[in-house]
Amino acid sequence: MSHIRSRKHTLAAQPLLSQSLFALAAVGLPLAAQAQSPEKTLSEVKVEAKANAEAPYKVEKVSSPKLTQPLLDTTQTITVIKKDVIQEQGASSIVEALRNTPGITLQLGENGNTSAGDTFQMRGFAAQSSIFVDGIRDLGAVTRDAFNVEQVEVAKGPAGADIGRGAASGYVNLVTKLPSREDATSATLGYDSGETKRGTIDLNRRFGDSGAFRINAMVQDGGVMGRKVIQKKSHALAPSIAWGLGGGTRLYLYSQHVRQDNTPDGGTPAVGVPSYYQTDERLRTAPRVDRNNFYGYASDFAKVDADMVTAKIEHELGGKTTLTNTTRYGKTKMDRILTGVHSVTTSKTVKVDGKDVVVPLAQADWSVMRIRQSVLQENEIMGNTTNIVSEFNTGAIGHTLSTGFELLSEEQFAPVRGGLGTAGNANLYQPNRDDALPGYAPALTGAFTKGRTRTAAVYAFDTIKLNAQWQLNGGLRVERYNTETTGATVQAASVPQTIPVGTLVGSRLEKSGKLVSWKAGALYKPAENGSIYLSFANSQTPPGSANFSLAASAGSVANPNMAPQKTSNAELGTKWDVLEKKLALTAAVYRSENKNELTLEDAVSHTWSQLGKRRVEGVELGAVGQITPNWNITAGIATMNSKIIEGTTGGNAAGVATRWTPDLTATLWSTYKLGEQFTFGGGMRYSSEQKRNVDPKTPVIAGTQGIPSYFVADAMFSYKVNKNVSLQFNVYNLFDKFYLESLNSGGSRVVLGARRSGQVSANFTF
């Protein structure tokens, strides 16, 4: 439910604020701005508040200066998830917010390995490395919190012209909460079925004629709904300050600091879940394990320190021309030791008359293999973007031109840690986190991997308005990149022993190149409130794009000898703002093709080539906004028809679908305000089957065959006690449906969707 904020112009600063702002200023970034009269600022605030009151879920345009037109006239499928929706759903993470757009699926990793952080696919392609904060790439395999997010912008389809390398299926941009010329305070306290306690605060105050500061903070401690044994503890602070609001020059300084101390989740064995298959009939028909079983050790941990500092300047150059410059420094450290699960043992081998005999074990004695893994990783980014947007005419033709350049340095350092201990099997149905762990003495071995990518890019986008009905748009981005990976390994015993055991052996790989990305579209407006468009775009993904880590293996997509994978997209769509422009309706037909995928050309000689080609096509429909003054809705439905055209991508032959790509996904969230005090809401998520095995030649393989289709419904009720306090109750998985949320590639390990659970929260506004 949207906060109704009273305007009490309190100018008193607090000690915590003073300390935070001093820390921000210490980065040494310029602090000059021009003060302007407040009348213009007050007028803008009133207009924005009115628009939000009329359609809380709907936005007119996205935050990026590269996309200059309203969403109605943007030739691309873009979903915007506002903070109103995030709050109503009681969502705390970005992945939870992304459930409001179709075509996104979660991933769990390979076999015994566990993916960390925001790991997901969009329109059939991995997208976890295409997450941005205010237009600058965000690094680190971390779970991002939503406490400091104004809105989440999801752009779908290849977007190389927008963001550069690796944007095969689009990108997610998180828009930060920044100061405004409005005194307001809001806070939330919540408690859920996972016994999680969470509190947030959002404080905004103006000062002087054109300045304002804002503090967002969060603290959280407790379990996870559906997995109480997994503990998550975090706190965060995001101070920001601005000068020149409402004037011709505006300066923003802001930072975000997050600390997490969690119990990592290695998942649960897939025994007993739908479509689970093993040749051992007893195992194939065995019951499921308890969803609250924990298969790790008491010493498992996951700690994250994430910091970023940003300076942004907006300057009106005159003549409808605006310059924006953004500078960002960010550093994220993840330190994690986790235990994953793998294969199940149901028998043992004993000696009978000197011969080995396999003897079945009682079910109570079955065990599951445990695999230890360590992640010690530091990600560092320094970026600067400069953009100029200008409106002008050439004769009777109007132009909106957006040009700029970007400089980016991204680094990842991953030292290797040993001494993880020798993991023994855990009892399948009664695991014990206090089992002995021989050899547990974590220490650095001296081995490491260090990757770095430096990028310099220039771009230009132009929207050409031929007349009131016709528009053309195009964009071009040229970037030069250099990826360098250095590392060291510890020499093991070998025959012959040419290098002494324990010697550090260094390595270095490098890849440089130029990427040219483009987009083009044509748009026809049959009416002021509607558009029909056709667009084309491409993107390129060079080796090492995801984590700056090149590899010497001939069968690796990160081999520097590989050419960039190339994705192209065509989209035909229409957009309409109806019901007095309060409800946005969208429809699009798309086709994306990715080529240069790695495929095993000859299994005998172990020869690899880049002959692989994959295609994903479908239809996406959306609705967001207001049906009546009291009835809000955001909904989407998408189909994905995926197919391998050439090669053997993912081990599957040409002519079959790709893994983990559901044919149909749908989302819905809607609220209705009854009188001045009551708000009722609810929503649903649907996904058709996500197949792990897509090859009809092998209809049954060991492990779980895929994630069965599921339908999950949620509900919300809110009661406004007075103008300052409202109470909210959320129910998740209203009908208590059993479903799999994610599955690993080997089919042996799952994360189950939470059972019916609830969350109660109190929202305060002052």
C-alpha positions in Angstrom: 0.0 0.0 0.0 1.4 3.4 -0.9 2.5 5.5 2.0 0.6 8.8 2.7 3.2 11.1 4.0 2.5 14.2 6.1 4.8 17.1 5.5 6.4 18.3 8.7 9.4 20.4 7.7 11.9 19.3 10.4 15.4 20.5 9.7 17.2 19.0 12.7 20.0 16.6 11.8 20.8 13.6 13.8 24.3 12.4 14.9 24.1 9.2 12.8 23.3 11.3 9.7 26.2 13.7 10.3 28.6 10.8 10.5 27.3 9.2 7.4 27.4 12.3 5.4 30.9 13.1 6.5 31.9 9.6 5.3 30.4 10.2 2.0 32.1 13.5 1.6 35.4 11.9 2.3 35.6 10.3 -1.1 36.8 13.6 -2.4 34.2 14.1 -5.1 33.3 17.6 -6.2 30.6 19.3 -4.1 29.7 22.3 -6.2 26.1 23.0 -7.2 23.9 26.0 -8.0 21.0 26.8 -5.7 17.7 27.8 -7.3 14.3 29.1 -6.2 12.1 26.5 -4.4 8.9 27.4 -6.2 9.7 25.3 -9.3 10.6 22.4 -7.0 7.3 22.5 -5.1 5.4 22.5 -8.4 7.2 19.4 -9.7 6.6 17.5 -6.4 2.9 18.2 -6.6 2.7 16.9 -10.2 4.6 13.7 -9.3 2.5 13.0 -6.2 -0.7 13.4 -8.2 0.5 10.9 -10.8 1.4 8.4 -8.2 -1.9 8.8 -6.4 -3.8 8.1 -9.7 -1.8 5.0 -10.8 0.6 3.7 -8.1 1.9 0.8 -10.2 2.3 2.7 -13.5 5.3 4.8 -14.6 5.6 6.9 -17.7 9.3 6.3 -18.6 12.4 4.5 -17.2 15.3 6.2 -15.5 17.9 5.6 -18.1 18.9 8.7 -20.2 19.5 6.3 -23.1 15.8 5.5 -23.4 14.4 9.0 -23.9 10.8 8.2 -24.9 7.9 7.3 -22.7 7.3 3.6 -22.3 4.3 4.0 -24.5 6.6 4.9 -27.4 9.6 2.7 -26.5 10.1 -0.1 -29.1 10.9 -2.8 -26.5 9.3 -4.9 -23.8 10.1 -3.2 -20.5 8.5 -4.1 -17.1 8.8 -1.7 -14.2 8.2 -3.0 -10.7 7.6 0.0 -8.3 8.3 0.1 -4.6 4.5 0.1 -4.0 4.2 -3.4 -5.3 7.3 -4.6 -3.5 5.9 -3.3 -0.2 2.4 -4.7 -0.7 3.9 -8.1 -1.3 6.2 -7.9 1.7 9.1 -8.7 -0.6 12.6 -8.1 0.8 14.9 -9.2 -2.1 15.3 -8.4 -5.7 14.5 -12.0 -6.8 11.2 -11.8 -4.9 10.4 -8.6 -6.8 11.3 -10.2 -10.1 8.4 -12.7 -9.6 6.2 -9.9 -10.9 7.4 -10.3 -14.5 7.0 -13.5 -16.6 9.8 -15.3 -18.4 12.2 -15.4 -15.4 13.2 -18.7 -13.9 15.6 -19.5 -10.9 18.7 -21.6 -11.1 20.5 -23.8 -8.5 23.9 -24.8 -10.1 25.7 -27.9 -11.2 25.4 -31.2 -9.3 27.1 -30.7 -5.9 27.8 -27.0 -6.4 25.3 -24.4 -5.3 24.8 -21.1 -7.1 24.8 -18.1 -4.8 23.0 -14.8 -4.9 20.6 -13.6 -7.6 20.9 -16.4 -10.1 18.2 -16.6 -12.8 17.4 -16.9 -16.5 15.4 -14.5 -18.6 13.8 -15.6 -21.8 15.9 -18.7 -21.8 19.3 -17.1 -21.2 21.4 -16.6 -18.1 21.0 -13.0 -16.8 22.6 -12.9 -13.4 25.6 -10.9 -14.8 23.3 -8.3 -16.3 22.2 -6.6 -13.1 22.7 -2.8 -12.9 22.3 -0.2 -10.3 21.4 3.2 -11.7 22.8 2.2 -15.1 26.1 0.8 -13.9 26.9 -2.9 -13.8 26.7 -4.4 -10.3 29.1 -7.2 -9.4 29.1 -10.1 -6.9 27.2 -13.3 -6.4 25.1 -11.8 -3.6 21.5 -11.7 -2.7 20.4 -8.1 -3.2 18.0 -6.5 -0.8 15.2 -4.2 -1.8 15.3 -1.8 1.1 16.9 1.0 -1.0 15.2 0.4 -4.3 12.8 2.9 -5.8 11.8 0.6 -8.7 13.1 -2.4 -10.6 13.3 -2.0 -14.4 13.4 -5.2 -16.5 14.3 -4.7 -20.2 13.8 -7.8 -22.3 15.5 -8.8 -25.5 19.2 -8.5 -26.6 20.4 -5.1 -25.3 24.0 -4.8 -26.4 23.4 -1.2 -27.6 22.1 -0.3 -24.1 24.6 -1.9 -21.8 27.3 -3.6 -23.8 28.6 -7.2 -23.6 26.7 -10.2 -22.4 23.1 -8.8 -22.7 21.7 -11.8 -24.6 18.2 -11.6 -23.0 18.1 -8.2 -21.5 19.0 -6.7 -18.2 17.7 -5.6 -14.8 18.3 -2.1 -13.5 17.7 -1.2 -9.9 16.8 2.5 -9.3 18.1 3.8 -6.0 16.0 5.9 -3.6 17.4 9.5 -3.8 16.6 12.7 -1.9 13.6 14.8 -2.9 12.2 18.2 -1.8 9.7 16.6 0.5 9.9 16.0 4.2 8.8 12.5 4.9 9.5 9.5 7.1 8.4 6.0 6.7 9.3 2.8 8.6 8.2 -0.9 8.6 8.5 -3.6 11.2 7.7 -7.2 10.2 7.7 -10.7 11.5 7.1 -13.9 9.4 6.6 -17.6 9.7 10.3 -18.2 9.3 10.7 -16.3 12.6 12.4 -13.5 10.7 12.3 -10.0 12.3 12.8 -7.2 9.9 12.8 -3.4 10.2 13.4 -0.6 7.7 13.4 3.1 7.8 13.3 5.8 5.1 13.9 9.4 6.2 13.9 12.3 3.8 14.5 15.9 4.9 15.1 19.1 2.9 17.5 21.9 3.9 18.2 25.3 2.5 16.6 26.5 -0.7 17.5 23.5 -2.8 19.1 20.7 -0.7 17.9 17.5 0.8 19.2 14.4 2.4 17.8 10.9 2.8 18.7 7.9 5.0 17.5 4.4 4.2 18.4 1.6 6.7 17.5 -2.0 7.2 18.1 -4.7 9.8 16.9 -8.4 9.6 17.4 -11.5 11.6 15.8 -14.9 11.5 15.0 -18.0 9.4 13.6 -18.6 6.0 9.9 -19.4 5.4 9.9 -23.1 4.5 13.5 -23.5 5.8 13.6 -22.4 9.4 17.0 -24.1 9.8 18.6 -21.6 7.5 19.4 -18.4 9.4 19.9 -15.0 7.7 21.2 -12.0 9.5 21.8 -8.7 7.8 21.9 -4.9 8.2 22.4 -2.1 5.8 22.7 1.7 5.6 22.2 3.9 2.5 22.8 7.7 3.1 22.4 10.2 0.4 22.5 14.0 -0.1 21.6 16.3 -2.9 22.0 20.0 -3.8 20.4 22.1 -6.5 17.1 20.2 -6.6 14.7 22.0 -8.9 17.5 24.0 -10.5 19.6 23.8 -13.6 22.5 21.9 -11.9 21.8 19.0 -9.5 24.4 17.1 -7.5 23.8 13.8 -5.8 26.2 11.9 -3.5 25.0 8.6 -2.2 26.3 5.3 -0.9 25.1 1.9 0.2 26.6 -0.5 2.8 25.3 -4.0 3.3 26.5 -6.7 5.8 25.2 -10.2 5.7 26.0 -13.1 8.0 24.0 -16.2 6.9 23.7 -19.9 7.1 24.2 -21.1 3.5 21.7 -23.6 2.1 23.0 -26.6 0.2 19.4 -27.7 -0.6 17.8 -31.1 0.1 18.1 -34.4 -1.7 15.5 -34.9 -4.5 14.4 -38.3 -3.2 10.6 -38.6 -3.4 9.9 -35.5 -5.4 7.8 -35.8 -8.6 9.5 -37.4 -11.6 12.5 -38.5 -9.5 14.0 -41.7 -11.0 16.7 -44.2 -10.1 17.3 -47.7 -11.2 17.2 -48.7 -7.5 13.4 -49.3 -7.1 13.6 -48.9 -3.3 15.1 -45.4 -3.8 12.7 -44.6 -6.6 9.7 -45.1 -4.4 11.1 -43.8 -1.2 9.4 -40.9 0.7 10.6 -37.3 0.6 13.0 -36.0 3.2 11.8 -33.4 5.7 12.0 -30.0 4.1 13.6 -28.6 7.3 16.5 -31.1 7.2 19.9 -29.4 7.1 22.6 -31.4 5.5 25.5 -29.1 6.2 27.8 -28.8 9.1 27.6 -26.4 12.1 30.7 -24.6 10.8 29.1 -23.6 7.5 28.8 -19.9 7.0 28.3 -17.2 4.3 29.3 -13.6 4.9 28.9 -10.7 2.6 30.3 -7.1 2.8 29.0 -4.9 0.0 29.8 -1.2 -0.4 29.3 1.3 -3.1 29.7 5.1 -3.4 28.2 7.1 -6.2 28.4 10.8 -7.4 25.9 12.0 -10.0 25.7 15.4 -11.6 22.8 16.6 -13.8 23.3 19.9 -15.6 20.9 21.7 -18.0 23.0 23.1 -20.8 20.1 25.0 -22.3 18.2 24.5 -25.5 16.6 21.3 -24.2 20.0 19.7 -23.6 20.9 17.9 -20.4 24.3 16.4 -19.3 24.5 13.6 -16.8 27.8 12.3 -15.3 27.9 9.4 -12.9 30.9 8.1 -11.1 30.8 4.8 -9.1 33.1 2.8 -6.9 32.0 -0.5 -5.5 33.5 -3.4 -3.7 31.8 -6.7 -2.6 33.4 -9.5 -0.6 31.9 -12.9 -0.2 33.3 -15.5 2.2 31.5 -18.8 2.2 32.0 -22.4 3.2 29.0 -24.6 2.2 28.1 -28.2 2.1 26.1 -29.5 -0.8 24.4 -32.9 -1.3 24.8 -35.3 -4.1 24.1 -39.1 -4.6 22.3 -41.4 -2.2 23.7 -44.7 -0.9 21.2 -47.5 -0.1 23.5 -50.5 0.2 27.0 -51.5 1.4 29.6 -54.0 0.3 30.7 -56.7 2.7 33.0 -59.7 2.4 31.3 -63.1 2.2 33.6 -66.1 1.8 36.3 -63.8 0.6 34.0 -62.2 -2.1 32.5 -58.8 -2.2 28.7 -58.9 -1.8 26.3 -55.9 -2.0 23.9 -55.9 0.9 20.9 -53.6 1.0 20.7 -51.2 3.9 17.6 -50.6 6.0 16.0 -47.3 5.0 16.9 -45.7 8.3 20.5 -46.3 7.4 20.5 -44.7 3.9 23.0 -41.9 3.5 23.7 -39.0 1.1 27.0 -37.8 -0.1 28.1 -34.4 1.1 30.4 -32.1 -0.9 32.3 -29.2 0.6 32.9 -26.1 -1.3 34.5 -22.7 -0.6 33.9 -19.3 -2.1 36.2 -16.5 -1.2 35.8 -13.8 -3.7 36.3 -10.0 -3.9 34.7 -8.0 -6.7 35.7 -4.4 -7.4 34.3 -1.9 -9.9 35.1 1.6 -10.9 33.0 3.3 -13.5 32.2 6.6 -15.1 29.4 7.4 -17.5 28.7 10.7 -19.3 25.5 11.2 -21.2 24.1 14.1 -23.1 20.4 14.2 -24.2 19.3 16.9 -26.6 16.1 17.7 -28.4 16.3 19.6 -31.7 14.7 19.8 -35.2 16.1 19.4 -38.7 13.5 21.2 -40.7 10.1 19.6 -39.9 11.7 16.5 -38.4 12.2 16.3 -34.6 15.1 14.5 -33.0 15.9 13.3 -29.4 19.5 12.5 -29.4 21.3 10.6 -26.6 25.0 10.3 -26.8 27.7 9.4 -24.3 30.7 7.4 -23.3 31.5 4.9 -20.6 34.7 3.8 -18.9 34.6 0.7 -16.7 37.1 -1.4 -14.8 35.8 -4.6 -13.2 38.0 -7.0 -11.2 37.4 -10.3 -9.4 40.0 -11.9 -7.1 39.4 -15.4 -5.8 42.1 -17.0 -3.5 41.9 -20.7 -3.1 41.2 -22.0 0.4 42.0 -25.5 1.6 41.4 -27.3 4.9 37.6 -27.6 4.3 37.6 -31.0 6.1 36.7 -34.4 4.9 32.9 -34.6 4.6 31.3 -37.8 5.5 27.9 -39.0 4.3 24.9 -37.7 6.2 22.0 -39.9 7.2 19.3 -39.3 4.5 16.4 -38.8 6.8 18.1 -37.8 10.0 21.1 -35.6 9.2 23.2 -34.2 12.0 24.8 -30.9 11.6 27.1 -31.7 14.5 28.7 -34.7 12.8 32.5 -34.8 13.1 34.4 -33.0 10.3 38.0 -34.3 10.3 40.6 -32.0 8.9 38.6 -28.8 9.2 41.2 -26.1 9.3 40.5 -23.4 6.7 43.6 -21.8 5.3 44.7 -20.2 2.1 46.8 -22.4 -0.2 48.5 -19.7 -2.1 46.6 -20.5 -5.3 44.3 -17.9 -6.8 42.5 -16.6 -9.8 42.4 -12.9 -10.7 40.3 -11.6 -13.6 39.9 -8.1 -14.8 38.0 -6.5 -17.7 38.4 -2.9 -18.8 35.9 -1.4 -21.1 35.8 1.9 -23.0 32.6 2.5 -25.0 30.9 5.3 -27.0 27.2 5.2 -28.0 24.5 7.3 -29.7 20.7 6.8 -29.8 18.3 9.0 -31.9 14.6 9.0 -32.0 13.3 10.7 -35.2 9.8 12.0 -35.2 8.7 12.2 -38.8 5.3 13.5 -37.9 2.6 12.9 -35.3 2.1 9.3 -36.3 5.5 8.0 -37.3 8.8 7.6 -35.4 12.1 5.9 -36.2 14.7 5.1 -33.7 18.2 3.7 -33.8 21.2 3.1 -31.6 24.8 2.2 -32.0 27.4 1.2 -29.3 31.1 0.6 -30.0 33.2 -0.7 -27.2 36.7 -1.9 -26.8 37.4 -4.4 -24.0 40.4 -6.2 -22.6 40.0 -9.2 -20.3 43.0 -10.6 -18.5 43.1 -13.6 -16.2 46.1 -14.4 -14.0 46.4 -17.2 -11.5 48.4 -19.8 -9.7 47.9 -23.4 -8.9 49.7 -25.6 -6.4 51.7 -28.4 -8.0 50.4 -31.8 -7.0 52.2 -35.2 -7.2 52.8 -36.4 -10.7 54.7 -39.0 -12.7 57.3 -37.9 -13.7 57.6 -35.2 -11.0 59.1 -32.4 -13.1 58.0 -29.7 -10.7 58.3 -30.1 -6.9 55.1 -30.8 -5.0 53.7 -27.6 -3.5 55.3 -25.3 -6.0 53.0 -22.4 -7.2 52.7 -22.5 -10.9 51.5 -19.3 -12.5 49.3 -18.7 -15.6 48.1 -15.8 -17.7 45.4 -15.6 -20.4 44.2 -12.5 -22.2 41.5 -11.5 -24.7 40.9 -8.2 -26.3 38.4 -7.1 -28.9 35.9 -4.7 -30.2 32.2 -5.2 -30.0 29.6 -3.3 -32.2 26.0 -3.5 -31.0 23.0 -1.9 -32.5 19.2 -1.5 -32.3 16.6 -0.1 -34.7 12.9 0.4 -34.6 9.9 1.9 -36.4 6.8 3.1 -34.5 3.4 4.1 -35.7 0.8 5.9 -33.5 -2.7 5.2 -34.6 -3.8 7.3 -31.7 -2.2 9.6 -29.1 -2.6 6.8 -26.5 -1.4 3.9 -28.6 1.6 2.6 -30.6 2.5 -0.2 -32.9 6.2 -1.0 -33.4 8.7 -3.3 -35.0 12.3 -3.4 -33.6 15.5 -5.3 -34.2 18.5 -5.5 -31.8 21.7 -7.5 -31.2 24.2 -8.3 -28.4 27.5 -10.0 -28.1 29.0 -12.2 -25.3 32.8 -12.6 -25.5 34.7 -15.2 -23.5 35.0 -14.4 -19.8 32.0 -12.0 -19.9 30.3 -13.4 -16.8 33.2 -13.3 -14.2 36.3 -12.0 -16.1 37.8 -15.5 -15.9 39.3 -17.0 -19.0 40.1 -20.7 -19.3 42.6 -22.7 -21.3 40.3 -25.7 -21.7 39.3 -26.4 -25.3 35.8 -27.2 -24.2 35.2 -24.0 -22.3 33.2 -21.0 -23.5 35.7 -18.9 -21.6 38.6 -20.0 -23.8 40.2 -16.8 -25.3 40.3 -18.5 -28.7 36.5 -18.5 -28.9 34.7 -15.8 -30.9 31.9 -13.9 -29.1 28.5 -15.5 -29.0 26.1 -13.3 -31.0 22.4 -12.8 -30.2 19.8 -11.2 -32.5 16.2 -10.3 -31.8 13.2 -9.2 -33.7 10.1 -7.9 -31.9 6.6 -6.8 -33.1 4.5 -5.2 -30.5 1.8 -2.7 -29.5 1.2 -0.6 -26.4 -1.9 1.3 -25.3 -2.6 3.6 -22.4 -6.4 3.2 -21.6 -8.9 4.3 -19.0 -7.7 7.9 -19.1 -4.1 6.7 -19.5 -4.1 5.0 -16.1 -3.8 1.5 -17.4 -1.0 0.4 -19.7 -1.6 -2.6 -21.9 1.2 -4.2 -23.9 1.6 -7.1 -26.3 4.7 -8.3 -28.2 5.8 -11.2 -30.4 9.6 -11.9 -30.3 12.2 -14.1 -31.7 15.8 -14.4 -30.4 18.6 -16.4 -31.9 22.0 -17.1 -30.3 24.8 -18.4 -32.4 28.5 -19.3 -32.0 27.5 -21.6 -29.1 30.1 -24.2 -28.1 29.4 -27.7 -29.3 31.3 -31.0 -29.3 32.0 -31.6 -33.0 33.8 -35.0 -32.6 33.6 -37.0 -29.5 36.5 -39.3 -30.6 39.0 -36.6 -31.2 37.4 -34.4 -28.5 37.1 -31.5 -31.0 35.0 -28.5 -30.1 33.6 -25.9 -32.5 31.2 -22.9 -32.3 28.6 -24.3 -34.6 25.8 -24.2 -32.1 22.7 -22.1 -32.6 19.7 -21.7 -30.3 16.3 -20.0 -30.8 13.7 -18.7 -28.4 10.5 -17.2 -29.6 7.2 -16.4 -28.0 4.5 -13.9 -27.1 4.4 -11.6 -24.0 1.3 -9.7 -22.8 1.2 -7.2 -19.9 -1.1 -4.9 -18.0 -0.2 -2.4 -15.3 -1.9 0.5 -13.7 -5.4 1.3 -12.4 -8.7 -0.2 -13.5 -10.7 2.1 -11.1 -9.6 4.7 -8.6 -9.5 1.9 -6.0 -8.4 -1.1 -8.1 -4.7 -1.5 -9.1 -3.2 -4.4 -11.1 0.1 -5.6 -12.6 0.0 -8.7 -14.6 1.9 -10.5 -17.3 1.9 -13.7 -19.3 4.7 -15.0 -21.6 5.3 -18.0 -23.8 8.7 -19.4 -24.7 9.3 -21.8 -27.5 13.0 -22.8 -27.3 14.8 -25.0 -29.7 18.4 -26.0 -30.5 18.8 -25.3 -34.3 22.4 -26.5 -34.7 24.9 -28.2 -32.5 24.6 -29.9 -29.2 24.1 -27.1 -26.7 23.9 -28.3 -23.1 24.5 -31.9 -24.3 21.3 -32.0 -26.3 21.0 -32.5 -30.0 19.6 -30.2 -32.6 15.8 -30.1 -33.0 15.0 -30.4 -29.3 14.1 -27.7 -26.7 16.6 -26.1 -24.3 16.7 -27.0 -20.6 14.9 -25.0 -17.9 12.7 -23.1 -20.4 9.0 -23.3 -19.5 6.6 -23.0 -22.4 4.3 -20.6 -20.3 4.8 -18.3 -17.3 2.3 -15.9 -15.8 2.2 -13.4 -12.9 -0.6 -11.4 -11.4 -0.8 -8.9 -8.5 -3.9 -6.8 -7.7 -5.2 -4.8 -4.8 -8.6 -3.1 -4.1 -9.1 -0.3 -1.6 -12.4 -0.6 0.3 -13.2 2.8 1.9 -10.5 4.7 3.6 -9.2 2.0 5.9 -9.2 -1.4 4.2 -7.2 -2.7 1.3 -7.4 -6.3 0.0 -5.0 -7.8 -2.4 -3.7 -11.0 -3.9 -1.8 -12.5 -6.8 -0.5 -15.7 -8.4 2.5 -17.1 -10.1 2.4 -19.9 -12.7 5.1 -21.8 -14.5 4.7 -24.7 -16.9 7.1 -27.6 -16.7 10.9 -26.7 -16.7 12.5 -29.8 -18.2 15.9 -31.0 -17.2 15.9 -33.7 -19.8 14.6 -32.5 -23.2 16.0 -35.2 -25.5 13.3 -37.7 -26.5 16.0 -40.3 -27.2 16.6 -40.5 -23.5 13.1 -40.1 -22.0 14.2 -41.2 -18.5 17.5 -40.3 -16.9 18.7 -40.6 -13.3 17.6 -37.9 -10.9 14.6 -35.6 -11.1 13.5 -35.1 -14.7 12.7 -31.4 -14.2 10.6 -28.9 -12.3 6.9 -29.8 -12.7 4.4 -27.0 -13.5 3.1 -25.1 -10.5 0.5 -22.5 -9.5 1.0 -20.5 -6.3 -1.4 -17.9 -5.0 -0.7 -15.2 -2.4 -3.0 -12.8 -0.5 -2.7 -9.5 1.4 -4.9 -7.5 3.8 -4.1 -4.0 5.0 -5.9 -1.9 7.7 -5.2 1.8 8.1 -5.3 2.5 11.8 -4.8 6.3 11.4 -3.0 8.6 9.1 0.4 7.5 10.5 0.0 3.7 11.1 -1.3 0.8 9.0 -1.2 -2.9 9.6 -0.5 -5.4 6.9 -0.9 -9.2 6.7 0.5 -11.3 3.9 -0.3 -15.0 3.2 2.1 -16.8 0.9 1.1 -20.1 -0.9 -2.4 -19.6 0.1 -3.6 -23.1 -0.9 -0.5 -24.8 0.5 0.6 -26.2 -2.8 3.7 -28.5 -3.0 6.1 -27.3 -5.7 9.8 -27.2 -6.6 11.3 -23.7 -6.7 14.6 -24.8 -8.3 16.6 -27.9 -9.2 20.3 -28.5 -9.9 21.6 -29.7 -13.2 22.3 -33.2 -12.0 18.7 -33.6 -10.7 19.8 -34.8 -7.3 19.2 -31.7 -5.2 16.2 -29.3 -4.9 15.0 -26.2 -3.2 11.3 -26.7 -2.3 8.8 -23.8 -2.5 7.7 -22.7 1.0 4.5 -24.1 2.3 1.6 -21.8 3.4 3.2 -19.1 5.5 2.5 -15.6 6.7 4.0 -12.3 7.5 2.6 -9.5 9.6 4.0 -6.0 9.4 3.3 -2.5 10.6 3.9 0.5 8.4 4.5 4.0 9.8 4.5 7.3 8.0 5.2 10.7 9.5 
